[in-house]
Amino acid sequence: MQISLQETVGKNYADFWKTKKRYRVVKGSRGSKKSKTAALNIICRLYQYPESNGICVRRYSNTLRDSVFSDLKWAIHKLNLDAYFDCTVSPMQITRISTGQKILFRGLDDGMKITSISVDKGYLCWVWLEEAFEITNEEDFNKLDMSIRGEVPKGYFKQITLTFNPWSENSWLKARFFDKPDNDVFVKTTTWECNEWLDNADKNIFLKMKKENPRRYRIEGEGNWGISEGLIYERFKIMDFDINEIKKIPNIKAAFGLDFGFTDPNALVCSLVDNANSKIYIFDEWYKTGVTNRDIAQVIKDKGYSSQRIICDSAEPKSIKELRDCGIKAEPASKGHDSVNYGIQLIQNYEIIINPLCKEFQKEISNYCWAKDKSGKPTDKPDHEFSHGMDSLRYAVVKVIHPDTFSFD
């Protein structure tokens, strides 16, 4: 089968396509074709190496269907190969009908299935780890890496492809793959400008971001690492925890905060505050742009939080009233000329433990920095970008810890 890279995925990925190094690591902006290219590549590899098989991995198995599985079905259709593949969801796998070659799907949340990967025909050669930034523990990756071992036929090779958005320079991915040369590693940074298939509406999103939100653009537009210098909250970690066990901690308090937005996202952050041990557990989130207050109220109800106090931005009294009219226990946050810095200082006394499913909160806290003045020096004001969930957390935590009579005015 002859495939034209330029006709199928366009330009700028020839080096990615051709490399045979064991680790093929691509960080990049949104819209940079990295996931689509990886999907096309793995399908083409099955034809190029008819005894090969593949496996696609994400941290959580329940995220596979709407991401890598969907992208691979798109790639099959793009290559006009629909009649030659069988795609099933139970079990989730893609099979090349004529040869029996398979693409398997696994989540790193099931350690036994990862360490016991096997195929009944041929050799497991291709691994695609999508959204690799979700893997916060390098040891989890090492287990996957060690499971892809064994001899392959002459002319074949094994390769692990990692694709992700580079939200924080503190990620183990940077230290392992980008900071030191390694002959086994191919690295690439891609941007939306690599993607000639974007239309003008898509391009304008990035051009507007570049002008209005330059810090976010560095990551989402240019594919650069999130900068940790000047981080406001440094004591945080991403960790799985059982919310039902956390609720059993004596005197633990629920803290629900909501920052209103429309062009910017509405941000609902749900946490539990353990004062005795100075810990805050972030267990749920909801970020969404362009929604009404009725929509927000319905989401709160659907999530089962309508009985909870929701501490909201006090600058939006009309929105608070509308939420109340919808049956939500919405309350204004305590605000005043010192409220922002006071709330930040209060939260800095706590370790923040974040459920890995709270992806937007992770992105924000990894990039929530002090704003800089015209000379580039840090100020005592937070940068607005990456602040929405951080504001929600502050509203909720301050209100929960202090009595309602407390005021900053």
N, C-alpha and C positions, 0 to 999 in steps of 0.2 A: 504494500500500500504506500503510495507516494503522497506525502502531505506537504503543502506549502505553508511554512510558518507565517509568512507575511499575509497570505490570504485568510488564514484561520484566526490568528490572534494579532496580526499587525507587527509592527517593528519593536525594537528595543529589548527583545528577550532571547536573542540568538545564543548568547553566552550561557544563559540559564538553561536553555534547551539542550545544549551540546555537552555541558560539563558532566563528567563521570565521577566526580569526587563524592566521598561517602556522605558528607553533609552539605546540603544545598539550602542556604539560609537567606531568605528575602524579607527585609523589612521595607515598609513603604506606606505611602499615603492611601487614603481612601480613593477608590476609582482608578487604581494603577494597574489593573489587570492581573495582579499577582495570583489571585485565587483561580480566576478563569484560565490563566495560562497553565497553572499546575494541574487543573482538571483535564485540559486538552492533552497535556504531556503524558499523564498516566494512561489515558486511553490509547494514545499512539504507541506507548511503550509496550502495551500488551501485544500489539501487532508486530512490532519490531523484534520482540523477544517472546516467541510463542510458548515458551515454558515458564514464563514469569507470572507472578501474581502480585497484588498490591493490598495495602491496608491503609485506611484513613482513620485518623485518631483526633479526638478533641478531649479536653479535660472531662467533660460530662457527656455521657452517651445520649442524653435526651436532646442535645443540641446538634447532633449529626444530620438528622433528616432534612432540616431546613437550611443546611449550609453545604457541607462537602457532598452529601448524597445528591442534593439538588443541582449543585454545580457539575457533577459528573454526568447526570442525565442531560443537562444542557450541552455539555461537550459532545456526548454521543449524538445528540440531535444536530449539533453544529457540523459534525463530520459526516452526516447522512448515514449513520450506522444503526438507526433504531431497530431495524429488523435483525440485527446480528447480536443484540444483547438482551438479556432478561434481567430486569431490575425489580427486586422484591423488597418489602419492608419487614416481613416476618418469615424467616430472619432477614435482617437488612443486609443485602449483598447485591453485587452486580456480577453477572456471569456472561462471559463470551460463549455463545451457544455452541459454536463449532469445535472449540478446544476444551471447554470446561474451565478455562482460566477465570479466576475470581478476584474481585475487589471486596475485601472485608471492611467492617466498620466497628470500631471499639472506642469506649470511653476509658480514660485513665482512672475513673472512679471505681472501676472494677479491676483491681490489681490481679486477681487470679486469671482473668481472661487475657490480660496483656502479657503476663509472663508465660502463658501456655499457648501462644499463637502458633497455628500450624495450618497447612493446606494439604488437601488430599491428592492433588496433582501438581507436579512442577515444583517451583521454588518461589519463596516469598522474597521478592527483590525490592519492591517500591513501598516506601512509607511516606505518607503525607500527614504532617502534624499541622493542622490549621488552627489559627488563633493561638499560636504558641505562647503568646504573652500571658495567656490564662494559666499556664503551668508555672506556678510560683515556687515550686520545690524542684530543684535540679535533679534530685535523686529520683523523682518520678520519671523524668526523661531518661535517666541512666538505666532504669529497669526496662524501658521500652527499647533503648539502644542495645542492651545486652541480649534481648530476645531475638534480634535480627542478626543471627549468626549462622555459620555453616557454609559449606562449599556450594558453588553454583557452576553451571556448565561453562566451558571455554567461551570467551567473548561476552559473557554476562557479567553483571556487577550489581551490588546492592547500594541503595541510596535512600537517605532520609531527607525529605524536604520539609522545611519549617517556613511558614508564612505568618506574618503578624504585623500589627501596627505598633510602633515603638513608644509606648506611653511613658516609660520611665527609664532613665539611664542607670538606675539602680538594679535593673533586671539582670539576672544571671545570664541571660542570653547575650547581653553586651560583653560581659567579662569573658565568657567562654568562646564566642564566635567572632567578635568584632575587634577586641582590644589587642589581640596578638596574632601574628601570622601563623597559619597552620596549613600544611600541604593537603590535608584531608578535607579542608573546608572551602567552599565557594560562598562568598557573601555578595549581596547586591542590595542597593537601595533604589527604590522606584518611586515615581511620583505620578500624579494624575496627567502630567504632560507626556508620559509614556503612552498614554491611551488615546490614539487618534480616533477612536469610535465614540468618544464623548460628544454630545451635542452642545449647542450654545448654552442651553439652560443649565446643563451639568457644569460647564466651564465657569459660568457666572457665579455659581455657588462658591467655587474656590477663589475667584477673583475678588468677590465681595469679602470673603473671609480674610484674604490677604490684607485688605485695606482696613477692615473693622476689627479683626481679632488676630493680630499678628502672632501672638504666642501660640494660639491654637493652630494657626496656619503652619507654623514650623513643624508641627507633628503631623497634622491631618493633610497638609498640602505638600510639604517638602519631604516628609518621611524621616525627619530628624528625631533624635531621642528627646523625650521630655527632660527638661533641665531640673535637677533636684536642688541646685543652689538657691538658697533663700526660702526653702520650704517652710511653711507655717507649722504644719504638723509633721514631726519626724518619727513620733512613737506610734507607728501603726504597722499592722501585719495582716496578711491575707491568710485565713485559716478556716478550715471546716469546723463547724461546731453544731451540736444538737441543741436547737432552740428550746426544746422542752426541758433539757437538763439545765440550761442557763436560767430558765424561769424559776427553778427550784432554789436558786441562791437566795439566802435570807435578805429581805429588804430591798431586793432588786426593783428598779422602777422603770416603767415603760416611758419612752420619750419619742413622740411622733412630731416631725416638723414638716412644714410645707412652705416652699418659696414659690410665689406666683411668677408666671411668665407667659409670653405668647410667642413672640419671635424667639426669645430665649426660652429654654424649657421650664415648664413647671417641674419642680423637684420635690417629691415626697420621700423622706428618709425615715426609716423605722429602726429604733434602737432600744437597747436595754442598758441601764446605767447601774453599775455595781460600785457604789460609793466606798464601801469598806475596802475593796481591793483596787480602787482607782482604775476601773476598766469600763469601756463603753463597747458594747457589741452591736455592730450594724448587721441586721438580719434581713432587711428587705428594702427595696427602693422602687421608685417609679419616676421616670423622666419622660416628658412628652411636650412637644411644641404644638401651638395652634389649636388648643382645645378650650372648651368653655368651662365655666365653673360647674355646670351640671355634669359635664363629662368627668371632671375631677371627683365630684361627689359619688358618681356611680362606680368609679374605680375603687375608691375607698371602701364602699359597701361591698363590692365584689371580692375585695381582698379580706373582708371580714373585720375591718378596723373601725366600723361606724360607732362602736361603743367607746372608742379611745378619744382622749383629748388630742386634737390636732392643733399644734401651735403654729400660727401663720404669720407671714409678714404683716406687721401692723400698718404699713403704708397702704394697704389694700382693704379698707373697711367695707367697701361695697362687696368685694369678693368674699370676705368673711361672712357677711350677712347672707349672701346667696347660698353659701355652703350650709349655713345654719338652717335656712329655709328648706334645704334639701335633706335635713335630718342629720347633718354632720356636726359633731361637737367642736366646732372651730373656735379658736381663741386668738387674740392678738398677742404677738411677742412683746416682751418688755424692750423698749427702745429708748434711746437718748443719745447725747453727744459722746458718751464713753461706752456705749453698749457693745459695739463691735469688738473693740480691743479687750474689754473685760471678758466677754464671752470666749474669745480666743484664748486668753490667758487661763481661763477656767478649764477649758478643754485640754490645754497643753499639759495639765497635771494628770491626765488620764492616758492609759494605753488604749488605742482604738483597734479593735479586732473586727475584721471585715469578712463577712461571708463571701466566698469566691463568686457567687452568683450576682453580687452587687457590682456589676462591671462599671457602670457609669460613676459610681461613688469612688471606685478604685482609681479611675482615670483622673477624677478631679483632685482627690487628696494627694495623688502623685505629682500634681502640677500646681497646687494651690500655694502661691508665693506672695511675698511682699512686693507691692508695686515699686517701680523705680522712678526717680525724678529725671529731669532732662539730662543730667550729667551721668546717669546710669547708676546712681547710688540708691540703695534700698530706702524706702520710706516706712512709716508705721501704719500704712494703709494697705489692705489686701488688694491684689490685682482683681479686677472684676471677672476676668476670664477664669473658668474653672471654679466658680464661687457658688453655684446655685445649690448644690447639695450641702456644701459647707455652711451656707447661711441657714438652710433648713435644720441641720444638726445643731447649730448654735442656738437658734430660736428654742428648740425643744429642750436641750440640756439645761440651759439657764433657767427656763421656766419650771422645769421639774425639780431642780436642786434648790432653788430659792422660793420662798413663799410668795404668793401673789401680791403681797403688799410691797415687794421690793421694786424700786424704781431707780432709773438712771438720770431722771430729770432733776 
